[in-house]
Amino acid sequence: MNRSTFNGSVIFGLIPLLSPVSLLAYVVFFLYIIIYLNKKNIIALSIALLVFVLFFIGRSNLLTNFSSEFFNALNWTMAFSLLMLSPFYRMKLLLSPSVVTDSLLIVYLSMCMVFAILGIPFEALLQISTFALILYLVTSTTWKRRLFLIFPIIISGARTLWGGALYSLAAVNFPKLHRFSSIFLVALLSLLILSGLLTDMISLLLSTLMDNQIYLKGRTIYWASMAEFANTLFGHGIGTSLIVLKEKMEVMRLPHNDWLRIYVDLGGIPLLLVASALIFNSFRGEIQMVASILLGFYMLMGNPLSFPQVMVVYLLVLDAQIVGKK
């Protein structure tokens, strides 16, 4: 097995299989950092870990509460820190599709089918893995492999990722349009944050949705509860979103919007930094553009920063090159 086949198998085949023990995905990421050890990676990772310590230990509302919220916030803060520094990682991974990756995905999809037969909910598991499946589709050059991947992507019901895939298709074919929309988005977001209008706009949007009885499977209720605590620049500290939702719902609920969670917990400046990181990464190549757009869309109605198997796939493709694809 050559290096490109091995990398493709790990990123698109093995990491989805780690879903039941998803934190092991971070072990994979740190192993790659060690293998491709260089000055930029050391500096970027060191700053990311420093950001993690400063935000979680210095600005956490859950330090004395060792509950499920504590461990989710711990994991989420690590993902946020790594994502904010993501433009600086350099590993130059070569990727290629292979029968090994196909076999690992068949095992994973079979596991989902077994869960379905046993009555164990598997939809969320399949939706989370759809991120990796779409990126593997981007690396594929044969119609048979694409046909094999399309089916689980469709049945996953991951509509937000479908939207991201469609936009990324347009962005790849019309890069000038993507460049213009990216500059406009950063400028608009900066203006709204600095003027303090972002919170008002979020509240107005959520009020309009709820007035029209558009609840998005309860998401608008979650977001409306969080929006009351949205802060212009500095947020209310790690864990605020989880605490607010638990008080509202009486059980732990993830916000299903990582953009809003960043804004509530950390504030407008970190929100702008993450948006800028994703936009910068989208100009590093085709798969990087698709991955960054997918993640940005996923964060609108999901919790990808809470899923290491999503974040590690994203981080590892940022400096990757697809072998055999022009």
C-alpha positions as CSV (number, residue, x, y, z in Angstrom):
1,M,0.0,0.0,0.0
2,N,1.5,3.3,-1.1
3,R,1.3,6.5,1.0
4,S,-1.5,8.1,-0.8
5,T,-3.7,5.0,-0.5
6,F,-2.8,4.7,3.2
7,N,-3.7,8.3,3.9
8,G,-7.0,8.0,2.0
9,S,-7.9,4.9,3.9
10,V,-7.2,6.5,7.2
11,I,-9.0,9.8,6.6
12,F,-12.1,8.5,4.7
13,G,-12.3,4.9,5.9
14,L,-10.9,4.5,9.3
15,I,-12.0,7.7,11.0
16,P,-15.7,7.1,10.3
17,L,-15.3,3.7,11.8
18,L,-14.0,5.4,15.0
19,S,-17.4,7.0,15.5
20,P,-18.3,4.9,18.6
21,V,-15.0,6.1,20.2
22,S,-14.7,9.3,18.3
23,L,-12.1,11.0,20.5
24,L,-9.6,8.5,19.1
25,A,-9.8,10.6,15.9
26,Y,-7.7,13.3,17.7
27,V,-5.1,10.7,18.3
28,V,-4.9,10.1,14.6
29,F,-4.5,13.9,14.0
30,F,-1.7,14.3,16.6
31,L,0.1,11.3,15.1
32,Y,0.0,13.0,11.7
33,I,1.3,16.2,13.3
34,I,4.2,14.2,14.8
35,I,4.9,12.4,11.4
36,Y,4.9,15.7,9.6
37,L,6.7,17.7,12.3
38,N,7.8,21.1,11.1
39,K,8.1,24.6,12.5
40,K,4.7,25.8,11.3
41,N,2.9,22.8,12.7
42,I,4.7,23.2,16.1
43,I,3.9,26.9,16.3
44,A,0.2,26.5,15.1
45,L,-0.4,23.6,17.5
46,S,1.2,25.3,20.4
47,I,-0.9,28.4,19.9
48,A,-4.0,26.3,19.5
49,L,-3.3,24.5,22.8
50,L,-2.7,27.9,24.5
51,V,-6.0,29.2,23.2
52,F,-7.7,26.0,24.5
53,V,-6.2,26.5,28.0
54,L,-7.0,30.2,28.1
55,F,-10.6,29.8,26.9
56,F,-11.5,26.6,28.8
57,I,-9.7,27.1,32.1
58,G,-9.8,30.9,32.0
59,R,-13.3,31.4,30.7
60,S,-15.3,28.3,31.5
61,N,-18.5,28.1,33.4
62,L,-18.2,24.3,33.9
63,L,-14.9,23.8,35.6
64,T,-16.5,22.5,38.8
65,N,-19.3,20.6,37.1
66,F,-17.9,17.2,35.9
67,S,-21.1,16.4,33.9
68,S,-21.8,15.5,30.3
69,E,-21.8,19.2,29.6
70,F,-18.3,19.5,31.0
71,F,-16.8,16.9,28.7
72,N,-18.7,18.1,25.6
73,A,-17.5,21.7,26.3
74,L,-13.9,20.3,26.7
75,N,-14.1,18.5,23.4
76,W,-15.8,21.5,21.7
77,T,-13.2,24.0,22.9
78,M,-10.4,21.8,21.6
79,A,-12.1,21.6,18.2
80,F,-12.6,25.4,18.1
81,S,-9.0,26.1,19.0
82,L,-7.7,23.7,16.3
83,L,-10.1,25.2,13.8
84,M,-9.1,28.8,14.5
85,L,-5.4,27.9,13.8
86,S,-6.2,25.6,10.9
87,P,-4.8,27.9,8.1
88,F,-1.3,27.3,9.5
89,Y,-1.1,23.5,9.5
90,R,1.2,22.1,6.8
91,M,1.4,18.3,6.1
92,K,1.2,17.9,2.3
93,L,-0.7,14.7,2.4
94,L,-1.2,12.7,-0.8
95,L,-4.6,11.1,-1.1
96,S,-6.1,8.6,-3.5
97,P,-9.3,6.5,-3.5
98,S,-8.8,2.8,-3.2
99,V,-10.5,-0.5,-2.6
100,V,-9.2,-0.5,0.9
101,T,-11.1,2.7,1.7
102,D,-14.2,1.2,-0.1
103,S,-14.0,-1.9,2.1
104,L,-13.7,0.2,5.3
105,L,-16.7,2.2,4.3
106,I,-18.7,-1.0,3.5
107,V,-17.9,-2.2,7.0
108,Y,-19.0,1.1,8.5
109,L,-22.3,1.2,6.4
110,S,-23.0,-2.4,7.4
111,M,-22.6,-1.4,11.0
112,C,-25.2,1.3,10.5
113,M,-27.5,-1.3,8.9
114,V,-27.1,-3.6,11.9
115,F,-27.9,-0.8,14.2
116,A,-31.1,-0.1,12.2
117,I,-32.1,-3.8,12.4
118,L,-31.6,-3.8,16.1
119,G,-33.6,-0.7,16.5
120,I,-30.6,1.4,17.6
121,P,-30.8,5.0,16.2
122,F,-28.2,5.3,13.5
123,E,-29.4,8.3,11.5
124,A,-27.2,10.8,13.4
125,L,-24.2,8.5,13.0
126,L,-24.7,8.4,9.2
127,Q,-25.3,12.1,9.0
128,I,-22.0,12.8,10.8
129,S,-20.1,10.5,8.4
130,T,-21.7,12.2,5.4
131,F,-19.0,14.9,5.7
132,A,-16.3,12.4,5.0
133,L,-18.4,10.6,2.3
134,I,-18.8,13.8,0.3
135,L,-15.1,14.6,0.5
136,Y,-14.3,11.0,-0.6
137,L,-16.6,11.5,-3.5
138,V,-14.6,14.6,-4.5
139,T,-11.4,12.4,-4.7
140,S,-13.1,9.7,-6.8
141,T,-12.6,9.5,-10.5
142,T,-14.8,6.5,-11.5
143,W,-18.5,6.5,-11.9
144,K,-18.8,3.2,-10.0
145,R,-17.3,4.6,-6.8
146,R,-19.3,7.7,-7.1
147,L,-22.5,5.7,-7.5
148,F,-21.5,3.6,-4.4
149,L,-21.1,6.9,-2.4
150,I,-24.2,8.7,-3.6
151,F,-26.6,6.2,-2.0
152,P,-25.5,6.6,1.6
153,I,-25.2,10.3,1.2
154,I,-28.8,10.6,0.0
155,I,-30.3,8.3,2.6
156,S,-28.4,10.1,5.4
157,G,-30.9,13.0,5.2
158,A,-28.1,15.5,5.9
159,R,-29.8,18.3,4.1
160,T,-27.5,21.0,5.4
161,L,-24.5,19.1,3.9
162,W,-26.4,18.7,0.7
163,G,-26.8,22.4,0.5
164,G,-23.1,22.9,1.2
165,A,-22.2,20.4,-1.5
166,L,-24.3,22.3,-4.1
167,Y,-22.8,25.6,-3.1
168,S,-19.3,24.1,-3.2
169,L,-20.0,22.8,-6.7
170,A,-20.9,26.3,-7.8
171,A,-17.8,27.7,-6.0
172,V,-15.4,25.3,-7.7
173,N,-16.8,26.1,-11.1
174,F,-17.1,29.9,-10.5
175,P,-14.2,30.8,-8.2
176,K,-14.6,34.5,-8.8
177,L,-18.2,34.4,-7.5
178,H,-16.9,32.6,-4.4
179,R,-14.1,35.1,-3.9
180,F,-16.6,38.0,-4.1
181,S,-19.1,36.4,-1.8
182,S,-16.4,35.6,0.7
183,I,-15.1,39.2,0.9
184,F,-18.7,40.5,1.2
185,L,-19.4,38.0,4.0
186,V,-16.3,38.9,6.0
187,A,-17.0,42.7,5.6
188,L,-20.7,42.3,6.5
189,L,-19.9,40.1,9.5
190,S,-17.3,42.6,10.8
191,L,-19.7,45.5,10.4
192,L,-22.5,43.7,12.2
193,I,-20.2,42.6,15.1
194,L,-18.5,45.9,15.6
195,S,-21.8,47.8,15.4
196,G,-23.6,45.5,17.8
197,L,-26.3,44.8,15.2
198,L,-25.6,41.0,14.8
199,T,-27.5,40.1,18.0
200,D,-30.5,42.2,16.9
201,M,-30.5,40.5,13.4
202,I,-30.4,37.1,14.9
203,S,-33.2,37.8,17.3
204,L,-35.3,39.3,14.5
205,L,-34.7,36.2,12.3
206,L,-35.6,33.8,15.0
207,S,-38.7,35.8,16.0
208,T,-39.9,35.7,12.3
209,L,-39.3,31.9,12.1
210,M,-41.2,31.3,15.3
211,D,-44.1,33.7,14.3
212,N,-44.4,31.6,11.2
213,Q,-44.3,28.3,13.2
214,I,-41.0,27.3,11.6
215,Y,-39.3,25.3,14.4
216,L,-36.8,23.2,12.4
217,K,-37.2,20.2,14.7
218,G,-36.9,22.4,17.8
219,R,-33.8,24.2,16.7
220,T,-35.4,27.7,16.6
221,I,-36.4,27.2,20.3
222,Y,-32.8,26.3,21.1
223,W,-31.5,29.3,19.2
224,A,-34.0,31.7,20.7
225,S,-33.0,30.7,24.2
226,M,-29.3,31.2,23.4
227,A,-29.8,34.5,21.5
228,E,-30.9,36.1,24.7
229,F,-27.3,35.7,25.9
230,A,-25.6,36.6,22.6
231,N,-22.7,39.1,23.2
232,T,-21.1,41.5,20.8
233,L,-17.4,40.9,21.4
234,F,-16.5,38.7,24.3
235,G,-19.2,36.2,25.0
236,H,-20.2,34.7,28.3
237,G,-17.7,31.9,28.7
238,I,-17.3,28.3,27.6
239,G,-20.4,26.2,28.4
240,T,-22.9,29.0,28.5
241,S,-24.9,27.6,25.6
242,L,-25.2,24.2,27.2
243,I,-26.2,25.6,30.6
244,V,-28.9,27.8,29.0
245,L,-30.3,24.9,27.0
246,K,-30.3,22.5,30.0
247,E,-32.2,25.1,32.1
248,K,-34.7,25.4,29.2
249,M,-35.1,21.8,28.2
250,E,-34.2,20.2,31.6
251,V,-31.8,17.7,29.8
252,M,-28.6,18.3,28.0
253,R,-29.1,19.5,24.4
254,L,-26.5,20.5,21.8
255,P,-27.2,23.9,20.2
256,H,-27.4,22.6,16.6
257,N,-25.6,25.8,15.5
258,D,-21.9,26.0,16.2
259,W,-21.8,29.6,14.8
260,L,-24.3,30.8,17.4
261,R,-22.5,28.7,20.1
262,I,-19.2,30.5,19.3
263,Y,-21.0,33.9,19.4
264,V,-22.7,33.2,22.8
265,D,-19.8,31.4,24.5
266,L,-16.8,33.3,23.1
267,G,-18.0,36.4,21.3
268,G,-17.8,38.2,18.0
269,I,-14.1,38.3,17.6
270,P,-13.6,34.5,17.8
271,L,-16.6,34.2,15.5
272,L,-15.0,36.4,12.9
273,L,-11.6,34.6,13.2
274,V,-13.2,31.2,12.6
275,A,-15.2,32.5,9.6
276,S,-11.9,34.0,8.2
277,A,-10.1,30.7,8.8
278,L,-12.7,28.8,6.8
279,I,-12.7,31.3,4.0
280,F,-8.9,31.3,3.8
281,N,-8.8,27.5,3.7
282,S,-11.3,27.5,0.9
283,F,-8.7,29.0,-1.4
284,R,-6.1,26.4,-0.9
285,G,-7.4,23.9,-3.5
286,E,-10.5,22.1,-4.7
287,I,-10.9,19.6,-1.9
288,Q,-10.1,22.3,0.6
289,M,-12.8,24.6,-0.9
290,V,-15.4,21.8,-0.7
291,A,-14.4,20.8,2.8
292,S,-14.5,24.4,4.1
293,I,-17.8,25.2,2.6
294,L,-19.3,21.9,3.8
295,L,-18.1,22.6,7.4
296,G,-19.4,26.2,7.2
297,F,-22.9,25.0,6.2
298,Y,-22.8,22.1,8.7
299,M,-22.1,24.6,11.5
300,L,-25.3,26.5,10.6
301,M,-27.7,23.7,11.7
302,G,-25.4,21.1,13.3
303,N,-22.7,20.5,15.9
304,P,-19.6,19.5,13.9
305,L,-17.2,20.9,16.5
306,S,-18.6,18.4,18.9
307,F,-17.7,15.5,16.6
308,P,-13.9,14.7,16.4
309,Q,-14.4,12.4,13.4
310,V,-15.7,15.5,11.4
311,M,-13.0,17.9,12.6
312,V,-10.1,15.6,12.1
313,V,-11.1,14.7,8.6
314,Y,-11.4,18.5,7.9
315,L,-8.0,19.3,9.4
316,L,-6.2,16.5,7.6
317,V,-7.5,17.4,4.1
318,L,-6.4,21.1,4.5
319,D,-3.0,20.5,3.0
320,A,-3.8,17.4,0.9
321,Q,-3.4,16.8,-2.8
322,I,-5.5,14.2,-4.6
323,V,-3.3,11.8,-6.6
324,G,-4.4,11.1,-10.2
325,K,-6.9,14.0,-10.4
326,K,-6.2,17.1,-12.4
